[in-house]
Amino acid sequence: MSGAARLLSTSLTAGNDVPEVVGGDGVWFELASGQRVVDASNTAAPLGHGHPAIVEAIRRAATAPVVNEGWGWRERELAADDLAGIAFEGEDWVGAVRFFVSASEANDAALALCQALTGRAPLVTRERAYHGGAGLAREVTVQPQWHGGLSSASGVAPTPRLATVHELPAPTSARVTGHADPTAGNEWLVDARKALAESAAVILDYSQGGVYHSPAYQDRVATLAAEAGAYWIADETVTGFGRVGGWFQFQQGTARPDLVTLGKCMSAGGAAAGAVVLSTRVLDRLAGSSWQSYSTYRAHPVAMAAVRAHLATSSASKLYLRAKDLDAAMLTRMHEVARRHPSVARIDGRGLHWTVELSGPDWRTWQGGEANPIATQVAARALMAGALIATSGEQTSLFVAPPLIVSDAELDLIFDALHQGLELADELTSST
Ligand SMILES: Cc1ncc(COP(=O)(O)O)c(C=O)c1O
């Protein structure tokens, strides 16, 4: 058996032949085939690949001693100060930071902390949420095919649940394709109040499942949670650090979270890192007790160095504002995508994070297991045309989220490839 045959792959591929990446610089990937393609879906790489500031920071940190969270490490304290002082500048409710290995771990720990503080076990999220694959984070990752179970041609086998999880309706209005918002009225509030009244926390992210809810939805849920004595966790794993406009998406509303969870792009791809940012309100509740939570590789010196280099680079170059500046141009480009392709059912997004949904099975009923989903075929065609555009292994969803350093010319290439991929989808859907 060859070495490659021992690797159990995931279903997140662009085509049946998973492209092998052998190098990368800027927004470009180099594939084993020799082809260079634009990396059009990578929320872990805001500065692109091989950014000199990240490479240099990691090089320096490589000589650090083996320290874990039990020992003091000055760079860890400085990284927490930088995170609070640079990314959360002006947010004077921020009390403290604890680092984690990943966003999954940060979400699990934040949810467990809320359970401990409230004495309540149930949790609340919204339909189609994705918050990670470990512990309580996995529990609030509610789509069956994302929940860690088994999927096959006969559907997704549900895994036993660890916690009671209530789902708020997904505010699925769409900026480009003009869908109505099912949460615009008040009908859902009675159930939402009931769910929150028995729950420890509500966790909201701002992009997963193609749901880019409005600041008003956030503020409404935040108010309901506060009235019910439940904590509100803003999961900015994807949207933080300038992905959709400004440092964080929660800042578009007026409410402020009890906890913010982070990961993915925090270290600009330099090393695994996540964080929980605690408000002063939560810190006050912790007075006289200590949050017992420890792991060997949390706040690793390499991760801390990369986080600090990312924050310094993004703030010095104002890169965290680039997606905001590009929002109007991206909206225009996406309108063109919707106009040209009858296979497109829904497009929504902000800044440099967009979801293009093809017509096909509705996400509420889709059960996975297709041999070669349309979205995968579209991604494979786009790859041939020069851009790596991700799917989630679903039948119908594509994600456009290039590094924040992407140039206008590189965006032209991405949209060219997307159009070519969608021409295939138009053919496939018109013949069914
Ligand atoms: C909103 C959100 N939260 C949490 C996570 C979990 O991140 P990780 O897989 O890096 O732990 C993800 C991953 O995609 C995410 O999109």
The ligand as an SDF file (V2000), in Angstrom:
LIG
                    3D

 16 16  0  0  0  0  0  0  0  0999 V2000
  -17.8200   30.1330   11.8950 C   0  0  0  0  0  0  0  0  0  0  0  0
  -16.8460   29.0410   12.2130 C   0  0  0  0  0  0  0  0  0  0  0  0
  -16.5640   28.7640   13.4940 N   0  0  0  0  0  0  0  0  0  0  0  0
  -15.6930   27.8080   13.8460 C   0  0  0  0  0  0  0  0  0  0  0  0
  -15.0430   27.0630   12.8840 C   0  0  0  0  0  0  0  0  0  0  0  0
  -14.0860   25.9800   13.3080 C   0  0  0  0  0  0  0  0  0  0  0  0
  -12.8190   26.2920   12.9180 O   0  0  0  0  0  0  0  0  0  0  0  0
  -11.6580   25.1790   12.9880 P   0  0  0  0  0  0  0  0  0  0  0  0
  -12.0790   24.0830   12.0620 O   0  0  0  0  0  0  0  0  0  0  0  0
  -10.4500   25.8890   12.4940 O   0  0  0  0  0  0  0  0  0  0  0  0
  -11.5540   24.7370   14.3850 O   0  0  0  0  0  0  0  0  0  0  0  0
  -15.2830   27.3170   11.5400 C   0  0  0  0  0  0  0  0  0  0  0  0
  -14.6100   26.5230   10.4790 C   0  0  0  0  0  0  0  0  0  0  0  0
  -14.8850   26.6570    9.3110 O   0  0  0  0  0  0  0  0  0  0  0  0
  -16.2120   28.3210   11.1930 C   0  0  0  0  0  0  0  0  0  0  0  0
  -16.4990   28.5840    9.9140 O   0  0  0  0  0  0  0  0  0  0  0  0
  1  2  1  0
  2  3  1  0
  2 15  2  0
  3  4  2  0
  4  5  1  0
  5  6  1  0
  5 12  2  0
  6  7  1  0
  7  8  1  0
  8  9  2  0
  8 10  1  0
  8 11  1  0
 12 13  1  0
 12 15  1  0
 13 14  2  0
 15 16  1  0
M  END
$$$$
